[in-house]
Amino acid sequence: MIYDVIIKKAALKNAVKMPQNMQAKLALLIDDLRDQGPVLPSWPNFSGIGKNYYHCHLGHKWVACWQWENEAITIEVYYAGSRENAPY
């Protein structure tokens, strides 16, 4: 199954501030979300952070957070940026 991945404006705005290698990892994460779905245990520090909410580390200081409603084909990346400002 191929999922639709939507990236919120705020996540894009923060992603521009990330180092290029972290932006590249975010792009890989988005590809994996699209191809494999919202549950990605192979990503570093992947975990659920609430009902239908997930996160993983892109690097030591960088994370991405997304949400997915059960049975939906849309995944929404609502945060990408520093761990310090992560909404969890």
CNS distance restraints for C-alpha pairs under 8 A (distance, minus, plus):
assign (resid   1 and name CA) (resid  35 and name CA) 6.98 0.50 0.50
assign (resid   1 and name CA) (resid  36 and name CA) 7.53 0.50 0.50
assign (resid   1 and name CA) (resid  37 and name CA) 7.97 0.50 0.50
assign (resid   2 and name CA) (resid  34 and name CA) 5.59 0.50 0.50
assign (resid   2 and name CA) (resid  35 and name CA) 5.31 0.50 0.50
assign (resid   2 and name CA) (resid  36 and name CA) 7.42 0.50 0.50
assign (resid   2 and name CA) (resid  37 and name CA) 7.64 0.50 0.50
assign (resid   2 and name CA) (resid  73 and name CA) 7.50 0.50 0.50
assign (resid   3 and name CA) (resid  33 and name CA) 7.06 0.50 0.50
assign (resid   3 and name CA) (resid  34 and name CA) 4.58 0.50 0.50
assign (resid   3 and name CA) (resid  35 and name CA) 6.56 0.50 0.50
assign (resid   3 and name CA) (resid  36 and name CA) 7.88 0.50 0.50
assign (resid   3 and name CA) (resid  37 and name CA) 6.36 0.50 0.50
assign (resid   3 and name CA) (resid  73 and name CA) 4.87 0.50 0.50
assign (resid   3 and name CA) (resid  74 and name CA) 5.69 0.50 0.50
assign (resid   3 and name CA) (resid  75 and name CA) 6.85 0.50 0.50
assign (resid   4 and name CA) (resid  34 and name CA) 6.09 0.50 0.50
assign (resid   4 and name CA) (resid  73 and name CA) 5.96 0.50 0.50
assign (resid   4 and name CA) (resid  74 and name CA) 4.61 0.50 0.50
assign (resid   4 and name CA) (resid  75 and name CA) 6.12 0.50 0.50
assign (resid   5 and name CA) (resid  30 and name CA) 6.98 0.50 0.50
assign (resid   5 and name CA) (resid  33 and name CA) 7.07 0.50 0.50
assign (resid   5 and name CA) (resid  34 and name CA) 6.03 0.50 0.50
assign (resid   5 and name CA) (resid  74 and name CA) 5.81 0.50 0.50
assign (resid   5 and name CA) (resid  75 and name CA) 4.82 0.50 0.50
assign (resid   5 and name CA) (resid  76 and name CA) 5.81 0.50 0.50
assign (resid   5 and name CA) (resid  77 and name CA) 7.17 0.50 0.50
assign (resid   6 and name CA) (resid  74 and name CA) 7.18 0.50 0.50
assign (resid   6 and name CA) (resid  75 and name CA) 6.18 0.50 0.50
assign (resid   6 and name CA) (resid  76 and name CA) 4.74 0.50 0.50
assign (resid   6 and name CA) (resid  77 and name CA) 6.09 0.50 0.50
assign (resid   7 and name CA) (resid  11 and name CA) 6.46 0.50 0.50
assign (resid   7 and name CA) (resid  12 and name CA) 6.77 0.50 0.50
assign (resid   7 and name CA) (resid  76 and name CA) 5.86 0.50 0.50
assign (resid   7 and name CA) (resid  77 and name CA) 4.78 0.50 0.50
assign (resid   7 and name CA) (resid  78 and name CA) 6.30 0.50 0.50
assign (resid   8 and name CA) (resid  12 and name CA) 6.50 0.50 0.50
assign (resid   8 and name CA) (resid  76 and name CA) 7.14 0.50 0.50
assign (resid   8 and name CA) (resid  77 and name CA) 6.21 0.50 0.50
assign (resid   8 and name CA) (resid  78 and name CA) 5.21 0.50 0.50
assign (resid   8 and name CA) (resid  79 and name CA) 7.46 0.50 0.50
assign (resid   9 and name CA) (resid  13 and name CA) 6.12 0.50 0.50
assign (resid  10 and name CA) (resid  14 and name CA) 6.24 0.50 0.50
assign (resid  10 and name CA) (resid  78 and name CA) 7.20 0.50 0.50
assign (resid  10 and name CA) (resid  79 and name CA) 6.93 0.50 0.50
assign (resid  11 and name CA) (resid  15 and name CA) 6.01 0.50 0.50
assign (resid  11 and name CA) (resid  77 and name CA) 7.07 0.50 0.50
assign (resid  11 and name CA) (resid  78 and name CA) 5.67 0.50 0.50
assign (resid  11 and name CA) (resid  79 and name CA) 4.52 0.50 0.50
assign (resid  11 and name CA) (resid  80 and name CA) 4.92 0.50 0.50
assign (resid  11 and name CA) (resid  81 and name CA) 7.28 0.50 0.50
assign (resid  12 and name CA) (resid  16 and name CA) 6.38 0.50 0.50
assign (resid  12 and name CA) (resid  80 and name CA) 7.30 0.50 0.50
assign (resid  13 and name CA) (resid  17 and name CA) 7.25 0.50 0.50
assign (resid  14 and name CA) (resid  18 and name CA) 6.91 0.50 0.50
assign (resid  14 and name CA) (resid  79 and name CA) 7.80 0.50 0.50
assign (resid  14 and name CA) (resid  80 and name CA) 6.13 0.50 0.50
assign (resid  14 and name CA) (resid  81 and name CA) 5.44 0.50 0.50
assign (resid  15 and name CA) (resid  23 and name CA) 6.39 0.50 0.50
assign (resid  15 and name CA) (resid  80 and name CA) 5.76 0.50 0.50
assign (resid  15 and name CA) (resid  81 and name CA) 5.90 0.50 0.50
assign (resid  16 and name CA) (resid  23 and name CA) 7.55 0.50 0.50
assign (resid  17 and name CA) (resid  81 and name CA) 7.81 0.50 0.50
assign (resid  18 and name CA) (resid  22 and name CA) 6.13 0.50 0.50
assign (resid  18 and name CA) (resid  23 and name CA) 6.22 0.50 0.50
assign (resid  18 and name CA) (resid  62 and name CA) 7.95 0.50 0.50
assign (resid  18 and name CA) (resid  81 and name CA) 6.65 0.50 0.50
assign (resid  19 and name CA) (resid  23 and name CA) 6.35 0.50 0.50
assign (resid  20 and name CA) (resid  24 and name CA) 6.18 0.50 0.50
assign (resid  21 and name CA) (resid  25 and name CA) 6.37 0.50 0.50
assign (resid  22 and name CA) (resid  26 and name CA) 6.15 0.50 0.50
assign (resid  22 and name CA) (resid  58 and name CA) 6.25 0.50 0.50
assign (resid  22 and name CA) (resid  59 and name CA) 6.89 0.50 0.50
assign (resid  22 and name CA) (resid  62 and name CA) 7.40 0.50 0.50
assign (resid  23 and name CA) (resid  27 and name CA) 6.29 0.50 0.50
assign (resid  24 and name CA) (resid  28 and name CA) 6.39 0.50 0.50
assign (resid  25 and name CA) (resid  29 and name CA) 6.13 0.50 0.50
assign (resid  25 and name CA) (resid  58 and name CA) 6.17 0.50 0.50
assign (resid  26 and name CA) (resid  30 and name CA) 6.18 0.50 0.50
assign (resid  26 and name CA) (resid  58 and name CA) 6.81 0.50 0.50
assign (resid  26 and name CA) (resid  64 and name CA) 7.51 0.50 0.50
assign (resid  26 and name CA) (resid  80 and name CA) 7.90 0.50 0.50
assign (resid  27 and name CA) (resid  31 and name CA) 6.28 0.50 0.50
assign (resid  28 and name CA) (resid  32 and name CA) 6.21 0.50 0.50
assign (resid  29 and name CA) (resid  33 and name CA) 6.08 0.50 0.50
assign (resid  30 and name CA) (resid  34 and name CA) 6.14 0.50 0.50
assign (resid  31 and name CA) (resid  35 and name CA) 6.13 0.50 0.50
assign (resid  32 and name CA) (resid  36 and name CA) 5.41 0.50 0.50
assign (resid  32 and name CA) (resid  37 and name CA) 7.04 0.50 0.50
assign (resid  32 and name CA) (resid  40 and name CA) 7.86 0.50 0.50
assign (resid  33 and name CA) (resid  37 and name CA) 4.68 0.50 0.50
assign (resid  33 and name CA) (resid  38 and name CA) 5.53 0.50 0.50
assign (resid  33 and name CA) (resid  39 and name CA) 7.94 0.50 0.50
assign (resid  33 and name CA) (resid  40 and name CA) 7.68 0.50 0.50
assign (resid  33 and name CA) (resid  75 and name CA) 7.56 0.50 0.50
assign (resid  36 and name CA) (resid  40 and name CA) 7.50 0.50 0.50
assign (resid  37 and name CA) (resid  75 and name CA) 7.94 0.50 0.50
assign (resid  38 and name CA) (resid  54 and name CA) 7.65 0.50 0.50
assign (resid  38 and name CA) (resid  66 and name CA) 7.92 0.50 0.50
assign (resid  38 and name CA) (resid  67 and name CA) 7.77 0.50 0.50
assign (resid  38 and name CA) (resid  68 and name CA) 6.69 0.50 0.50
assign (resid  38 and name CA) (resid  75 and name CA) 6.92 0.50 0.50
assign (resid  39 and name CA) (resid  54 and name CA) 7.84 0.50 0.50
assign (resid  40 and name CA) (resid  46 and name CA) 6.67 0.50 0.50
assign (resid  41 and name CA) (resid  46 and name CA) 5.63 0.50 0.50
assign (resid  41 and name CA) (resid  47 and name CA) 7.53 0.50 0.50
assign (resid  42 and name CA) (resid  46 and name CA) 7.43 0.50 0.50
assign (resid  43 and name CA) (resid  56 and name CA) 6.33 0.50 0.50
assign (resid  43 and name CA) (resid  57 and name CA) 7.35 0.50 0.50
assign (resid  44 and name CA) (resid  56 and name CA) 5.93 0.50 0.50
assign (resid  44 and name CA) (resid  57 and name CA) 5.48 0.50 0.50
assign (resid  44 and name CA) (resid  58 and name CA) 7.25 0.50 0.50
assign (resid  45 and name CA) (resid  55 and name CA) 7.80 0.50 0.50
assign (resid  45 and name CA) (resid  56 and name CA) 5.22 0.50 0.50
assign (resid  45 and name CA) (resid  57 and name CA) 5.77 0.50 0.50
assign (resid  46 and name CA) (resid  54 and name CA) 7.25 0.50 0.50
assign (resid  46 and name CA) (resid  55 and name CA) 5.66 0.50 0.50
assign (resid  46 and name CA) (resid  56 and name CA) 4.19 0.50 0.50
assign (resid  46 and name CA) (resid  57 and name CA) 6.97 0.50 0.50
assign (resid  47 and name CA) (resid  54 and name CA) 5.71 0.50 0.50
assign (resid  47 and name CA) (resid  55 and name CA) 5.74 0.50 0.50
assign (resid  47 and name CA) (resid  56 and name CA) 6.56 0.50 0.50
assign (resid  48 and name CA) (resid  52 and name CA) 7.36 0.50 0.50
assign (resid  48 and name CA) (resid  53 and name CA) 5.71 0.50 0.50
assign (resid  48 and name CA) (resid  54 and name CA) 4.26 0.50 0.50
assign (resid  48 and name CA) (resid  55 and name CA) 6.45 0.50 0.50
assign (resid  49 and name CA) (resid  53 and name CA) 5.38 0.50 0.50
assign (resid  49 and name CA) (resid  54 and name CA) 5.31 0.50 0.50
assign (resid  49 and name CA) (resid  55 and name CA) 6.85 0.50 0.50
assign (resid  49 and name CA) (resid  88 and name CA) 6.94 0.50 0.50
assign (resid  50 and name CA) (resid  54 and name CA) 7.22 0.50 0.50
assign (resid  52 and name CA) (resid  67 and name CA) 5.53 0.50 0.50
assign (resid  52 and name CA) (resid  68 and name CA) 5.29 0.50 0.50
assign (resid  52 and name CA) (resid  69 and name CA) 5.84 0.50 0.50
assign (resid  52 and name CA) (resid  70 and name CA) 7.29 0.50 0.50
assign (resid  53 and name CA) (resid  65 and name CA) 7.33 0.50 0.50
assign (resid  53 and name CA) (resid  66 and name CA) 5.88 0.50 0.50
assign (resid  53 and name CA) (resid  67 and name CA) 4.40 0.50 0.50
assign (resid  53 and name CA) (resid  68 and name CA) 6.60 0.50 0.50
assign (resid  54 and name CA) (resid  65 and name CA) 5.68 0.50 0.50
assign (resid  54 and name CA) (resid  66 and name CA) 5.44 0.50 0.50
assign (resid  54 and name CA) (resid  67 and name CA) 6.16 0.50 0.50
assign (resid  55 and name CA) (resid  63 and name CA) 6.96 0.50 0.50
assign (resid  55 and name CA) (resid  64 and name CA) 5.57 0.50 0.50
assign (resid  55 and name CA) (resid  65 and name CA) 4.25 0.50 0.50
assign (resid  55 and name CA) (resid  66 and name CA) 6.30 0.50 0.50
assign (resid  56 and name CA) (resid  63 and name CA) 5.71 0.50 0.50
assign (resid  56 and name CA) (resid  64 and name CA) 5.75 0.50 0.50
assign (resid  56 and name CA) (resid  65 and name CA) 6.81 0.50 0.50
assign (resid  57 and name CA) (resid  61 and name CA) 7.80 0.50 0.50
assign (resid  57 and name CA) (resid  62 and name CA) 5.88 0.50 0.50
assign (resid  57 and name CA) (resid  63 and name CA) 4.30 0.50 0.50
assign (resid  57 and name CA) (resid  64 and name CA) 6.49 0.50 0.50
assign (resid  58 and name CA) (resid  62 and name CA) 5.25 0.50 0.50
assign (resid  58 and name CA) (resid  63 and name CA) 5.17 0.50 0.50
assign (resid  58 and name CA) (resid  64 and name CA) 6.92 0.50 0.50
assign (resid  59 and name CA) (resid  63 and name CA) 6.98 0.50 0.50
assign (resid  61 and name CA) (resid  82 and name CA) 5.54 0.50 0.50
assign (resid  61 and name CA) (resid  83 and name CA) 5.46 0.50 0.50
assign (resid  61 and name CA) (resid  84 and name CA) 7.76 0.50 0.50
assign (resid  62 and name CA) (resid  80 and name CA) 7.43 0.50 0.50
assign (resid  62 and name CA) (resid  81 and name CA) 5.40 0.50 0.50
assign (resid  62 and name CA) (resid  82 and name CA) 4.47 0.50 0.50
assign (resid  62 and name CA) (resid  83 and name CA) 5.34 0.50 0.50
assign (resid  63 and name CA) (resid  79 and name CA) 7.91 0.50 0.50
assign (resid  63 and name CA) (resid  80 and name CA) 5.78 0.50 0.50
assign (resid  63 and name CA) (resid  81 and name CA) 5.66 0.50 0.50
assign (resid  63 and name CA) (resid  82 and name CA) 6.11 0.50 0.50
assign (resid  63 and name CA) (resid  83 and name CA) 5.74 0.50 0.50
assign (resid  63 and name CA) (resid  86 and name CA) 7.35 0.50 0.50
assign (resid  64 and name CA) (resid  77 and name CA) 7.29 0.50 0.50
assign (resid  64 and name CA) (resid  78 and name CA) 7.96 0.50 0.50
assign (resid  64 and name CA) (resid  79 and name CA) 5.53 0.50 0.50
assign (resid  64 and name CA) (resid  80 and name CA) 4.26 0.50 0.50
assign (resid  64 and name CA) (resid  81 and name CA) 6.58 0.50 0.50
assign (resid  65 and name CA) (resid  77 and name CA) 5.88 0.50 0.50
assign (resid  65 and name CA) (resid  78 and name CA) 6.03 0.50 0.50
assign (resid  65 and name CA) (resid  79 and name CA) 5.04 0.50 0.50
assign (resid  65 and name CA) (resid  80 and name CA) 6.42 0.50 0.50
assign (resid  66 and name CA) (resid  75 and name CA) 6.81 0.50 0.50
assign (resid  66 and name CA) (resid  76 and name CA) 5.36 0.50 0.50
assign (resid  66 and name CA) (resid  77 and name CA) 4.13 0.50 0.50
assign (resid  66 and name CA) (resid  78 and name CA) 5.51 0.50 0.50
assign (resid  66 and name CA) (resid  79 and name CA) 6.89 0.50 0.50
assign (resid  67 and name CA) (resid  75 and name CA) 5.93 0.50 0.50
assign (resid  67 and name CA) (resid  76 and name CA) 5.37 0.50 0.50
assign (resid  67 and name CA) (resid  77 and name CA) 6.60 0.50 0.50
assign (resid  67 and name CA) (resid  78 and name CA) 7.45 0.50 0.50
assign (resid  68 and name CA) (resid  72 and name CA) 7.00 0.50 0.50
assign (resid  68 and name CA) (resid  74 and name CA) 6.68 0.50 0.50
assign (resid  68 and name CA) (resid  75 and name CA) 4.93 0.50 0.50
assign (resid  68 and name CA) (resid  76 and name CA) 6.58 0.50 0.50
assign (resid  69 and name CA) (resid  74 and name CA) 7.85 0.50 0.50
assign (resid  69 and name CA) (resid  75 and name CA) 7.80 0.50 0.50
assign (resid  79 and name CA) (resid  86 and name CA) 7.20 0.50 0.50
assign (resid  79 and name CA) (resid  87 and name CA) 7.66 0.50 0.50
assign (resid  80 and name CA) (resid  86 and name CA) 7.95 0.50 0.50
assign (resid  81 and name CA) (resid  85 and name CA) 7.37 0.50 0.50
assign (resid  81 and name CA) (resid  86 and name CA) 7.10 0.50 0.50
assign (resid  82 and name CA) (resid  86 and name CA) 6.44 0.50 0.50
